[in-house]
Amino acid sequence: MNRESENAVISRTHRVNQWRAMLRDELALLAMPGAHHKALLRQAHALHQGQVIDADELGDLLELADAALAYAVESLLDPYTDE
């Protein structure tokens, strides 16, 4: 693997990891579920449009974003869910 390919893989991994870090930000998710979900969707589509991820990976990220939104809504509607 040449240096340019290594850098591309590192960049791709870094960008996807940034998205995953945003996904795991529970404080932001619970503070503003709709806005956080929209940001996750925008970033996932930007990764796909920038050819960082393929269509299958985009589908996976969108499903994770939707699951995070569902979790936030359920948590906010039922504050005793964690008990």
QUIUR-V847102 format. One record per residue. SS is DSSP state (~ for helix, > for strand, _ for the rest). Layout:
# QUIUR-V847102
SS
SS
This chain:
# QUIUR-V847102
_
_
~
~
~
~
~
~
~
~
~
~
~
~
~
~
~
~
~
~
~
~
~
_
_
~
~
~
~
~
~
_
~
~
~
~
~
~
~
~
~
~
~
~
~
~
~
~
~
_
_
_
_
_
~
~
~
~
~
~
~
~
~
~
~
~
~
~
~
~
~
~
~
~
~
~
~
_
_
_
_
_
_
